Amino acid sequence: MAIRHAEKWERYKHHGDNEARADLIREYVPLVHYVITRMSLKLPCVLDHGDLVAVGTLGMITAVHAFSLERGIEFSTFAVPRIRGAVLDELRRHDWVPRTTRRRTAQITAAMKYCREEDGLPDLDRVAERMDIPRRRLVKLLARLRPVNFVPLDQPACENDPDGMAVSHVLPDERAEDPQRRAELAELCRAVRTALEALPEPQRSLIWEHYFKDREQKDIARDLRVSRSRVSQIHTCALNNLRKQMEALGAA
């Protein structure tokens, strides 16, 4: 069998001509696009087309290095499985869905297809029976296996306005503090301060030392020159009075 670009293969394989190697790589780049185009209908949208081409090209370069003229076959026959393998390996590396989940998805899809062919519409009870699992288990699986759409952050947020803001510009900043929550917290702090100021001594001091200065009750007992049981009694009274004060202020 005559091999395409046999002269270049001869120069590269038998004489180590790197220029011939570069020419061969350029010649077979369209093969990468062909393989990815044929695969794209079945591939998940984890990587964009440019990334897939880059990975497939690396697979093709590896095939150029490993190819032997003595095989007596066309390079494309040898390279296509390796290009596909490189692409699939990269997709698996970026795939966040566990293999068990994908296997479950395939089982459910097959069961639904069978029931659709038998009964017209796939009934959940029939699908569950086909899979030999309880119906509630099937419902939980379907909820867990709901498809997730990946959207590029630089894509326009509105399809009807391609020149508008990108998705990244309208996403909420999860690190930003909620203004309403901040206002509520400030109001609560003011109520706590007011309630603390209304406590009698030594209840106010005990609460301040224990909760705001993180001191243990035994140390506070030593400063007040009372027993720890007495400090515990003061602490209980302080909390009860503080709760009443907060209720009176409408903040409890």
MIBA-899980 format. One record per residue (C-alpha): residue in three letters; x negated, y, z negated; chain. Coordinates in pm, 1 decimal, padded with zeros to 6 digits. Each point is the difference from the previous one (the first is absolute). Example, Ala and Ser with C-alpha at 12.3 -4.5 7.8 and 13.67 -1.06 7.14 Angstrom:
// residues 2
('ALA',(-01230.0,-00450.0,-00780.0),'A')
('SER',(-00137.0,00344.0,00066.0),'A')
END
This chain:
// residues 252
('MET',(00000.0,00000.0,00000.0),'A')
('ALA',(-00135.4,00342.0,00098.8),'A')
('ILE',(-00013.9,00230.8,-00301.3),'A')
('ARG',(00081.1,00368.6,00043.9),'A')
('HIS',(-00298.8,00231.1,-00043.9),'A')
('ALA',(-00225.8,-00307.4,00006.9),'A')
('GLU',(-00306.2,00211.4,00088.0),'A')
('LYS',(00050.5,00222.6,-00306.2),'A')
('TRP',(00057.5,-00302.2,-00221.9),'A')
('GLU',(-00321.1,-00150.7,00134.6),'A')
('ARG',(-00198.0,00316.3,-00074.3),'A')
('TYR',(00143.2,00028.3,-00352.5),'A')
('LYS',(-00007.4,-00363.4,-00109.8),'A')
('HIS',(-00325.0,-00110.0,00161.6),'A')
('HIS',(-00200.2,00323.0,-00001.5),'A')
('GLY',(00144.6,00192.5,-00296.2),'A')
('ASP',(00098.1,00298.4,00217.5),'A')
('ASN',(00191.4,00232.3,-00234.4),'A')
('GLU',(00110.7,00219.0,00290.7),'A')
('ALA',(00171.5,-00300.9,00154.4),'A')
('ARG',(00158.7,-00072.0,-00340.6),'A')
('ALA',(00136.4,00355.4,-00017.9),'A')
('ASP',(00136.9,-00031.0,00354.8),'A')
('LEU',(00176.1,-00325.7,-00091.4),'A')
('ILE',(00159.9,00155.7,-00306.5),'A')
('ARG',(00130.9,00289.0,00209.3),'A')
('GLU',(00128.8,-00241.6,00262.8),'A')
('TYR',(00204.2,-00197.3,-00254.6),'A')
('VAL',(00150.9,00287.6,-00203.3),'A')
('PRO',(00322.0,-00026.1,00209.9),'A')
('LEU',(00026.4,-00359.8,-00122.4),'A')
('VAL',(00033.1,00134.4,-00356.5),'A')
('HIS',(00287.3,00228.7,00101.4),'A')
('TYR',(00167.3,-00289.0,00183.3),'A')
('VAL',(-00016.1,-00228.6,-00306.2),'A')
('ILE',(00128.4,00267.3,-00240.1),'A')
('THR',(00284.1,00095.2,00235.4),'A')
('ARG',(00109.2,-00363.4,00012.9),'A')
('MET',(-00022.0,-00025.7,-00381.7),'A')
('SER',(00161.8,00334.4,-00086.4),'A')
('LEU',(00358.7,-00125.8,00028.0),'A')
('LYS',(-00060.5,-00238.3,-00291.7),'A')
('LEU',(-00236.6,00209.2,-00215.0),'A')
('PRO',(00108.3,00190.2,-00315.5),'A')
('CYS',(-00059.1,00377.0,00004.3),'A')
('VAL',(-00289.6,-00007.7,-00245.7),'A')
('LEU',(-00265.4,00148.0,00230.4),'A')
('ASP',(00040.5,00234.6,00294.5),'A')
('HIS',(-00095.9,-00092.5,00356.0),'A')
('GLY',(-00339.6,00170.8,-00017.6),'A')
('ASP',(-00100.1,-00198.8,-00307.2),'A')
('LEU',(00107.1,-00324.4,00166.5),'A')
('VAL',(-00202.7,00081.3,00311.6),'A')
('ALA',(-00308.0,00072.0,-00212.6),'A')
('VAL',(00032.0,-00329.5,-00186.4),'A')
('GLY',(00073.5,-00192.4,00319.1),'A')
('THR',(-00305.2,00156.5,00166.7),'A')
('LEU',(-00219.9,-00122.1,-00284.8),'A')
('GLY',(00145.0,-00347.4,00050.4),'A')
('MET',(-00076.7,00024.2,00369.7),'A')
('ILE',(-00361.6,00110.9,-00067.6),'A')
('THR',(-00042.5,-00297.7,-00232.9),'A')
('ALA',(00129.8,-00223.0,00280.3),'A')
('VAL',(-00250.6,00152.4,00245.8),'A')
('HIS',(-00280.1,-00088.2,-00240.9),'A')
('ALA',(00126.6,-00358.1,-00051.9),'A')
('PHE',(00091.9,-00076.9,00362.5),'A')
('SER',(-00209.9,-00256.1,00184.8),'A')
('LEU',(-00024.2,-00032.9,00377.4),'A')
('GLU',(-00035.7,-00374.0,-00043.0),'A')
('ARG',(00365.6,-00019.4,-00107.4),'A')
('GLY',(00101.6,00033.9,00363.0),'A')
('ILE',(00313.7,00202.3,-00083.3),'A')
('GLU',(00104.2,00358.7,00051.8),'A')
('PHE',(-00095.3,00235.8,-00279.9),'A')
('SER',(00363.4,00113.9,-00035.5),'A')
('THR',(00105.1,-00357.5,-00085.0),'A')
('PHE',(-00265.6,-00008.6,-00271.4),'A')
('ALA',(00058.5,00355.5,-00130.3),'A')
('VAL',(00379.4,00026.7,-00025.8),'A')
('PRO',(00036.4,-00227.1,-00309.1),'A')
('ARG',(-00283.7,00186.8,-00170.9),'A')
('ILE',(00151.8,00339.8,00070.6),'A')
('ARG',(00334.2,-00120.9,-00132.8),'A')
('GLY',(-00168.4,-00148.3,-00306.2),'A')
('ALA',(-00183.2,00324.1,-00078.7),'A')
('VAL',(00324.1,00199.4,00023.3),'A')
('LEU',(00195.5,-00245.7,-00214.5),'A')
('ASP',(-00276.2,-00010.3,-00264.4),'A')
('GLU',(00005.2,00379.4,-00024.6),'A')
('LEU',(00378.8,00005.9,-00026.4),'A')
('ARG',(-00009.7,-00256.9,-00280.1),'A')
('ARG',(-00258.9,00210.8,-00180.5),'A')
('HIS',(00233.0,00302.6,00007.8),'A')
('ASP',(00321.4,-00190.9,-00056.5),'A')
('TRP',(00150.2,00079.8,-00344.5),'A')
('VAL',(00266.5,-00273.1,00029.0),'A')
('PRO',(-00104.4,-00332.8,-00162.8),'A')
('ARG',(-00002.1,-00308.2,00220.2),'A')
('THR',(00262.1,-00166.9,-00218.7),'A')
('THR',(00233.1,00292.8,00068.5),'A')
('ARG',(-00053.9,-00027.0,00373.3),'A')
('ARG',(00062.5,-00375.4,-00019.0),'A')
('ARG',(00326.0,00061.8,-00186.1),'A')
('THR',(00099.2,00257.8,00261.6),'A')
('ALA',(-00059.7,-00253.2,00276.8),'A')
('GLN',(00208.9,-00261.6,-00184.4),'A')
('ILE',(00291.2,00239.8,-00047.4),'A')
('THR',(-00020.1,00112.1,00363.8),'A')
('ALA',(00005.3,-00360.7,00119.2),'A')
('ALA',(00296.0,-00085.3,-00226.3),'A')
('MET',(00194.2,00305.7,00120.4),'A')
('LYS',(-00071.5,-00089.0,00362.4),'A')
('TYR',(00125.8,-00354.3,-00056.8),'A')
('CYS',(00320.3,00119.7,-00170.8),'A')
('ARG',(00056.6,00261.1,00269.7),'A')
('GLU',(-00021.1,-00265.0,00269.3),'A')
('GLU',(00232.0,-00229.9,-00194.4),'A')
('ASP',(00258.9,00245.2,-00135.3),'A')
('GLY',(-00044.2,00325.4,00190.7),'A')
('LEU',(-00078.0,00231.7,-00292.3),'A')
('PRO',(-00251.5,-00107.0,-00269.6),'A')
('ASP',(00194.9,-00040.4,-00325.0),'A')
('LEU',(-00212.8,00036.2,-00315.5),'A')
('ASP',(00151.2,-00311.1,-00155.7),'A')
('ARG',(-00086.6,-00205.1,00309.1),'A')
('VAL',(-00351.1,00147.1,00016.3),'A')
('ALA',(-00056.3,-00078.4,-00369.4),'A')
('GLU',(00128.4,-00353.2,00054.6),'A')
('ARG',(-00230.0,-00038.8,00300.4),'A')
('MET',(-00299.9,00111.7,-00211.5),'A')
('ASP',(00115.1,-00210.5,-00298.4),'A')
('ILE',(-00008.3,00293.0,-00242.3),'A')
('PRO',(00275.5,00174.5,-00204.4),'A')
('ARG',(00177.7,00290.8,00168.2),'A')
('ARG',(-00115.2,00248.4,-00267.7),'A')
('ARG',(-00358.3,-00109.8,00064.2),'A')
('LEU',(00045.3,00071.4,00370.7),'A')
('VAL',(00140.8,00346.6,-00075.2),'A')
('LYS',(-00302.6,00079.9,-00218.2),'A')
('LEU',(-00235.3,-00119.4,00272.8),'A')
('LEU',(00173.2,00214.1,00262.5),'A')
('ALA',(-00026.9,00306.2,-00225.9),'A')
('ARG',(-00370.2,-00067.0,-00055.8),'A')
('LEU',(-00069.7,-00058.9,00369.4),'A')
('ARG',(00160.5,00318.9,00126.7),'A')
('PRO',(-00215.8,00146.2,00278.1),'A')
('VAL',(-00218.0,00299.4,-00080.4),'A')
('ASN',(-00067.2,00264.6,00263.2),'A')
('PHE',(-00349.4,00147.6,00019.6),'A')
('VAL',(00000.6,00364.2,00109.4),'A')
('PRO',(-00321.4,00188.4,00088.1),'A')
('LEU',(-00048.1,00298.3,-00230.6),'A')
('ASP',(-00076.6,00226.4,00296.2),'A')
('GLN',(00327.1,-00090.5,00173.8),'A')
('PRO',(00261.5,00282.3,00017.8),'A')
('ALA',(00248.5,-00028.2,-00285.6),'A')
('CYS',(00287.8,00076.8,00238.4),'A')
('GLU',(00022.5,-00188.8,00328.9),'A')
('ASN',(00191.4,00288.2,00160.7),'A')
('ASP',(-00276.2,00246.4,-00090.9),'A')
('PRO',(-00334.0,-00146.7,00118.4),'A')
('ASP',(-00178.5,00328.8,-00079.1),'A')
('GLY',(00135.9,00014.4,-00354.7),'A')
('MET',(-00163.2,-00098.9,-00325.9),'A')
('ALA',(-00168.4,-00337.8,-00028.4),'A')
('VAL',(00120.5,-00270.8,-00238.8),'A')
('SER',(-00297.6,00070.5,-00230.8),'A')
('HIS',(00122.2,00361.0,-00046.5),'A')
('VAL',(00343.8,-00095.5,-00128.0),'A')
('LEU',(-00092.5,-00289.6,-00229.0),'A')
('PRO',(00039.0,00082.8,-00370.1),'A')
('ASP',(-00319.3,00036.5,-00200.4),'A')
('GLU',(00028.2,-00273.9,-00261.3),'A')
('ARG',(-00270.4,00170.3,-00206.6),'A')
('ALA',(00193.0,00327.1,-00019.4),'A')
('GLU',(00197.7,00067.6,-00315.3),'A')
('ASP',(00377.3,00014.2,00030.8),'A')
('PRO',(00106.3,00362.6,-00075.9),'A')
('GLN',(00325.7,-00113.7,-00160.6),'A')
('ARG',(-00181.3,-00253.0,-00214.9),'A')
('ARG',(-00253.6,00265.2,-00099.7),'A')
('ALA',(00277.3,00242.3,-00101.7),'A')
('GLU',(00177.7,-00271.1,-00200.7),'A')
('LEU',(-00324.2,-00092.3,-00176.4),'A')
('ALA',(-00070.2,00364.7,-00085.3),'A')
('GLU',(00348.7,00036.8,-00145.3),'A')
('LEU',(-00045.2,-00317.1,-00204.4),'A')
('CYS',(-00334.6,00124.5,-00134.7),'A')
('ARG',(00162.0,00324.2,-00112.3),'A')
('ALA',(00275.1,-00195.6,-00177.1),'A')
('VAL',(-00256.4,-00222.0,-00176.1),'A')
('ARG',(-00198.0,00304.9,-00112.9),'A')
('THR',(00312.6,00164.6,-00137.2),'A')
('ALA',(00102.4,-00319.0,-00180.3),'A')
('LEU',(-00347.8,-00041.7,-00149.1),'A')
('GLU',(-00004.6,00355.0,-00129.9),'A')
('ALA',(00330.2,-00067.3,-00179.2),'A')
('LEU',(-00143.3,-00298.0,-00191.4),'A')
('PRO',(-00094.4,00056.3,-00365.1),'A')
('GLU',(-00349.1,-00059.4,-00130.2),'A')
('PRO',(-00166.3,-00250.9,-00024.8),'A')
('GLN',(00214.8,-00162.5,00271.8),'A')
('ARG',(-00114.7,00247.3,00265.4),'A')
('SER',(-00366.9,-00047.5,-00083.8),'A')
('LEU',(00033.7,-00379.0,-00001.2),'A')
('ILE',(00162.2,-00006.4,00344.4),'A')
('TRP',(-00262.1,00240.4,00134.6),'A')
('GLU',(-00295.1,-00192.2,-00140.2),'A')
('HIS',(00131.9,-00344.7,00091.0),'A')
('TYR',(00138.3,00058.1,00350.5),'A')
('PHE',(-00194.0,00299.6,00129.6),'A')
('LYS',(-00338.8,-00064.5,-00160.6),'A')
('ASP',(00031.0,-00381.3,00013.0),'A')
('ARG',(-00090.0,-00046.9,-00367.0),'A')
('GLU',(00092.7,-00313.6,-00191.2),'A')
('GLN',(00244.2,00011.4,-00289.7),'A')
('LYS',(-00263.9,-00121.0,-00248.9),'A')
('ASP',(-00216.0,00304.8,00080.7),'A')
('ILE',(00297.7,00232.7,-00034.9),'A')
('ALA',(00086.6,-00164.2,-00334.3),'A')
('ARG',(-00352.3,00069.8,-00122.5),'A')
('ASP',(00021.8,00368.3,00101.1),'A')
('LEU',(00341.1,00038.4,-00166.2),'A')
('ARG',(-00119.9,-00198.2,-00303.2),'A')
('VAL',(00301.1,-00228.9,00010.9),'A')
('SER',(00044.9,-00372.4,00060.6),'A')
('ARG',(00042.8,-00148.6,00345.9),'A')
('SER',(00353.2,-00109.0,-00090.1),'A')
('ARG',(00081.7,00363.9,-00081.6),'A')
('VAL',(-00139.4,00108.9,00334.6),'A')
('SER',(00216.9,-00264.4,00167.9),'A')
('GLN',(00307.5,00141.3,-00179.5),'A')
('ILE',(-00088.0,00355.1,00107.6),'A')
('HIS',(-00051.9,-00124.8,00354.7),'A')
('THR',(00344.3,-00163.7,00009.0),'A')
('CYS',(00167.8,00311.3,-00135.8),'A')
('ALA',(-00187.4,00218.4,00247.9),'A')
('LEU',(00113.6,-00209.8,00295.4),'A')
('ASN',(00362.1,00002.7,-00119.6),'A')
('ASN',(-00006.2,00377.6,-00046.4),'A')
('LEU',(-00174.4,00045.8,00334.8),'A')
('ARG',(00265.0,-00209.5,00171.3),'A')
('LYS',(00277.3,00208.2,-00158.1),'A')
('GLN',(-00172.2,00322.2,00106.6),'A')
('MET',(-00032.7,-00128.6,00358.9),'A')
('GLU',(00366.2,-00102.7,00008.1),'A')
('ALA',(00098.7,00342.6,-00124.3),'A')
('LEU',(-00204.2,00155.1,00279.3),'A')
('GLY',(00159.2,-00236.7,00253.5),'A')
('ALA',(-00335.8,-00152.6,00097.9),'A')
('ALA',(00023.5,-00343.0,-00164.6),'A')
END
